[in-house]
Amino acid sequence: MYKCKGRIPELETGRLRLRKMRRRDAAQMFACWSDREVTRYMNLAPMIGTSEAADMIGLLNHMAGEEEAIRWGIELKETGRLIGSCGYNTWQLEGAFRGEIGYELGRDYWRHGYMTEAFSVMLPFGYETVGLNRIEALVDPRNLASGEFLTNRGFTREGLLRQVQHTSTGYKDMVMYSLLYDEFLRKREK
């Protein structure tokens, strides 16, 4: 069973570094997490101050320390700027060997292939390092772009989960997508 013990390993691609977020990253993440277009389909109200971003970074790092989740800041290697985050919101390592992913990018970085690049290291980490058999994503049914993104990465749309999440605005339906380890391997071999 994988144990991160609060350590969030760095993962790299050609243009990106996935790394642990720090409190000093709060201003950059606030730019992402305060944008209504970015948070429109997330279970996160747009933030109104950098202190909220600093608190969120602290919470995410605490969850890694408790072995509950792992979240990376997505950094552009060329500039050192954080443009979003991605990671495993939850995982179940005994019995089901599954994890749920989450991700977001600042609006200026949409449609540049950055999240595809982040997935190229985040998914293998889940399967090969953590030992997951199934990676899931819960997507707001109105978020067609995210559903298309996942489908293009080989995820299967399994169906609608009615009122599966509670938010400040009430219960929300979500669409379940998943990618199994053997499907991931077949896709990678092509």
N, C-alpha and C positions, 0 to 999 in steps of 0.2 A: 504494500500500500504506500502511495506517495505521501511524503511529509515535507511540506515547504518550511515549517518551523519559522514562519514569518519572513523567510527569504523569498524575494521575488526575483527569479533569475532573469538576466537580460537575454533577449532574443534579437537577432539582427537579420535584416534583408538587405538588398542593394541600397535602398534609399532610407530605410527606417531602422530605428532602435526601439524595441518594446522594453520599457524599463519601469522600475518602481517610481511612483510619483512621490514627490516631497512637498512639504508645506510651501516651499518657495515657488512651486509650480502653480500655486492657487490662482494667480492672475491670468495665466494662460488658459487654465482649465475653466476659469470663470467665463472667459470669452466664449467658450464652447457651451458650457452648461447654463448660460444665461440667455442664449439665443432661442427664441420661441420656435423657430423652424427646426432647430436641432432637437429640442425636447418635446416637440409636438406629440410624438407617439411613445414617449418614454414614460415610465412611472416616476417622473421627476419633474416637479414644477420648475419653471425657469428661476434660476437663482437671482437674488437681488443684491448680493454683496460678495466680495472676495472671501470674507470670513466663512461664508457657507461653503465655498469651494474648498477652503482649507479644512473645514470640518469633514467634508465628504472624503477628501484624500485621507485624513486620519482614520475615518471609519473603514474605508476600503483596505488600508494597510493593517488595521486591527483585525479585520476578518481573515486576512492572510495569516496573521499570527495565530489565530484560533483554528486554522485549517478548514475554514468554512468556504473560502473563495480565493481567487487571485485575479487582480486587475492590473493591467499595464497601462502606463501612459504611452501614447504613440508619438515618438519624437522623430522629426526630420533630421537625419544625420548631418545634412549640409548646413543647417542653421541652428540646430539644438532646440528648436521650437516644438512644444507639444501641440499637436493638432487634434487630439481626441484620446479615447481610451478604448480598451477591449479586454476581454478576459472571461473567466468562468464565474458566474454569479453564484452558483451552487454546484456541488457534486456529491454523488453517492458512490463511494468506492467499495462498499461491501454489498454483495447481492446483485445490484443492477449495473454497477460500473458505468454510470452515466453522469454527464455534466451539462449544465445549461449555460450557454454563452450570451454575452451582451456586448454591444459595441456602439460607438458613435464617433462622428467626425465633425469638426467645425465646418460650417457651410462653404467656406472658401476652398475647402479641400475635397469636396464631393466630385465624383466622376473623374478622378485622376489616377485611379488604380491603387490608391493607398490601402484601402481596406482589404482588397484582394491580396496585396502584399503581406499585410498583417496576418491574414488567415493562413498564408503559406507557412508561417512558423507557429501560429497559435494552435492550429488543428493538430499538427504532428506532436506538439508538446502534450496535448490532451490525450492522444492515443498512445504515444510511445513512451512518454515520461510518466504521466499520471496513471496510465493503464485503463483508460476509458474504452468501452465498447460502443457507446452511443453518445453523440453530442446533439443536444437539442437547442432550439431557439424558439422563444415565444415572441410572436410578432403581432402588433395591433393590426386587425383586419384591414384598416384603412391605409396602412403603410405598404403600398404596392411596390415601391422601390426596394424595400428591404426584403420582401418576399421574393421578388425577381432576383435580387442579388444572391440570396441563399439557394434558390433553385439552380442558378447558373453555376454555383459551386458544388452541385451534386446533392444538395439536401432535398428530401422528399416532404411535400406538404401533406401532413397526416390528417389535419382536420381542425375544426373550430372547437375550442374549449370554452364553454359558456360560463360567464361570470367567474373566471378562474382567479382573477386578481382583484384586490380591493385597493382603491386609491382614494385620494382626497375628494374626488368627484363621484365616487361610488364604485360599484363592481364593473369590471371590464371583461369583455370577451377577448380571447387571444387565439391566434392560429399557431398550431404546433408544427414545427419543421424538425427533421432529424437527419443525421448522417451516421450510418453504422461504420465501424472500423473496416469491415471487409469491402464496403462500398468505396470508402476513402482509398483503400489500397488499389482497387481496380481502377479508379479514376486517376490515381497517381501514376500507374503503370502505362497509361495511354500516352 
